[in-house]
Amino acid sequence: MARNVIPIHTGTWKTGTMVPKSGIYAVQHSEHRLPREVTLIQGQQFPRCEACESAVFFRMRRRLSAAGTGTQFHVSLYQLPVIGESKRAG
């Protein structure tokens, strides 16, 4: 395997790809401290880190039931807040 290639294991997604199923996803990002888990809705894009352009990786922890995702109101999450830092991406 090439030195700079990061393998994406089955069941792991990264920033910019489409959320395959609504659910709670574990967040992995080595550059900054981000929330440990986020709730994302199917069809949205996986969010970026607010402080850098490095990819954030996601792994599904729990699926949301179909009844829980059929509401008219939802919030789209475009970037994840850095916890405990004041430096932000421009």
C-alpha positions in Angstrom: 0.0 0.0 0.0 1.3 3.5 -0.8 2.6 5.5 2.1 0.1 8.4 2.0 -3.0 6.3 1.3 -5.5 6.0 4.2 -7.6 2.9 3.8 -11.4 3.4 4.2 -12.8 0.3 5.8 -16.3 -0.9 5.1 -18.7 1.1 7.1 -16.5 4.1 7.4 -17.3 7.4 5.5 -15.5 10.7 5.2 -16.3 14.4 4.8 -18.2 15.2 1.6 -19.7 11.8 0.9 -23.4 11.3 1.2 -24.9 9.9 4.4 -26.2 6.4 3.4 -28.6 5.9 6.4 -30.0 8.2 9.0 -28.4 7.5 12.4 -25.9 8.4 15.1 -22.3 8.4 13.8 -19.1 8.2 15.7 -16.6 11.0 14.7 -12.9 10.5 14.2 -10.5 13.4 13.4 -6.9 13.5 14.6 -6.3 17.2 13.9 -8.9 18.7 16.3 -11.2 17.7 19.1 -14.7 17.4 17.7 -17.9 16.0 19.2 -17.7 12.2 19.7 -21.0 11.5 18.0 -23.4 13.3 15.6 -26.9 12.6 14.3 -27.0 12.8 10.6 -29.9 12.4 8.1 -29.8 10.2 5.0 -29.0 12.1 1.8 -27.0 14.9 3.5 -23.3 15.2 3.1 -21.0 14.2 5.9 -19.8 17.5 7.5 -16.3 19.0 7.6 -14.2 20.2 10.5 -14.8 24.0 11.1 -11.0 24.6 11.7 -9.3 22.8 8.9 -9.7 21.1 5.5 -8.6 17.6 6.6 -11.1 14.8 6.3 -13.3 13.8 9.2 -14.2 10.1 9.3 -17.5 8.6 10.4 -18.7 5.2 11.5 -22.4 4.4 12.2 -23.2 3.6 15.8 -27.0 3.4 15.7 -29.6 3.7 12.9 -32.6 5.9 13.4 -36.0 4.3 13.0 -38.0 5.4 10.0 -40.6 7.0 12.3 -37.9 9.2 13.8 -36.8 10.6 10.5 -40.1 11.5 8.9 -40.6 14.9 10.7 -40.9 18.1 8.7 -38.2 19.9 10.7 -34.5 19.0 10.7 -31.2 20.8 10.9 -28.5 20.3 8.3 -25.0 20.1 9.8 -22.4 21.5 7.4 -19.4 21.6 9.7 -18.5 20.2 13.1 -17.5 22.6 15.9 -14.0 22.3 17.4 -14.3 21.8 21.2 -12.2 24.0 23.4 -10.4 26.0 20.6 -11.1 29.5 19.3 -9.2 29.1 15.9 -11.7 28.8 13.0 -11.3 28.1 9.3 -11.6 31.2 7.1 
